[in-house]
Amino acid sequence: MQNAVPAKEWYIINNVEEVDSPALLVYADRVKANIRLIKTILPDISMLRPHVKTNKMAEVCRMMMEEGITKFKCATIAEAEMLGMTGAPDVLLAYQPVGPKILRLINLIRKYPSTHFACLCDNKDNLEHINILAGAHEVMIDVFIDLNTGMNRTGIKPPDAVELARHFKNLKHVRLRGLHAYDGHIHDADPAARKLKCDEAFSGIVSLQKALGDEGRNLVIVAGGTPTFPIHARRGGVECSPGTFVFSDWGYKHGLPDEAFDYAALVLTRVISIVDAVTICTDLGHKSVAAENPLPRVHFLNAPDAEPIGQSEEHLVLRVTDAGQYRTGDVLYGVPVHICPTVALYNAADIVVNNEVTDQWKVIARDRAITI
């Protein structure tokens, strides 16, 4: 079956016999092309603060730095440390640290002095706790107020944030640096509908800035993800923080037709059993592709007729038009519906250049901790 696919297809690997399955494939040239494409969408590269939760690889972060990107966003201490290890100048931990994470953040600040770290906070109690620990360890921590603009996941509502912003003046070891607003609930396929909702959500931030006066005008604003960053990019004075663009996935490629990022990461699987005349089984189970969405969780470039009908930890059952076209060992190349949690399932990615696997990159930040 695999030989029936023209070798000229961009995703086909010539030395595929050297790649065990299931595998995560990263096409380095396509990653670079996606990075260069996003640079053309923003008026100024200083407005770009990519989220590294998608890639979790130091090599991908270095590729972005080589293209002039200096600011990054992350969700875990491990991702933040990865960025410190690569020498990233400016890192926002887009998460409110609680419990031991506050001390881990302080240890990051002390271990990587050439990287400027900041974090989120959305309430007075935690801000005061961060301040106490920062004082005890003689560090200053920059903080972005996390705003809830409609996602209802974390953050304080903009009208309530005025008091929190003013409370910073009572504390000696934390400093208000900016405002953070993730509008991940907005992902309409229609760009006009998406813009309408995005602008409505952002209006609360504008009002908050006005309420804070001169201080508000000097704050850094970090907003948006892959669906809304082109809208925020046109505002001016907003740092955009998309993440999925580096690899793209089926969900965004088909859900955001106005964004032209190419697939740059796939999963490779093999047929392990022919069940009957219209059913085959592959080795792409829950542990190999993100399973938080209902089936189908993956679409196959070289087997578009293959329909996932069942999945368990190490198996993916597919209904096909004619199972007689397949043999055990046949290779399928799949596009995950959601690439971010798929990447986190792998220790390393096989790197493809000119249809050859040439290297492996460790998914170093999939771990909860690297050294801190």
Secondary structure as UniProt FT lines:
FT   HELIX           2..4
FT   TURN            7..8
FT   TURN            10..11
FT   TURN            14..15
FT   HELIX           16..18
FT   STRAND          23..27
FT   HELIX           28..41
FT   HELIX           45..47
FT   TURN            52..55
FT   HELIX           58..66
FT   TURN            67..68
FT   STRAND          71..74
FT   HELIX           77..85
FT   TURN            86..87
FT   STRAND          90..93
FT   HELIX           100..111
FT   TURN            113..114
FT   STRAND          116..121
FT   HELIX           124..136
FT   TURN            137..138
FT   STRAND          141..147
FT   HELIX           158..160
FT   HELIX           161..167
FT   HELIX           168..170
FT   STRAND          174..181
FT   TURN            184..185
FT   HELIX           191..212
FT   HELIX           214..217
FT   STRAND          220..223
FT   TURN            226..228
FT   HELIX           229..233
FT   TURN            234..235
FT   STRAND          238..240
FT   HELIX           244..246
FT   HELIX           250..255
FT   TURN            257..258
FT   STRAND          265..276
FT   TURN            277..278
FT   STRAND          279..282
FT   TURN            286..288
FT   STRAND          298..300
FT   TURN            301..302
FT   TURN            304..305
FT   STRAND          307..311
FT   STRAND          316..319
FT   HELIX           323..325
FT   TURN            328..329
FT   STRAND          331..336
FT   HELIX           339..343
FT   TURN            344..345
FT   STRAND          348..353
FT   TURN            354..355
FT   STRAND          356..362
FT   HELIX           364..366
//
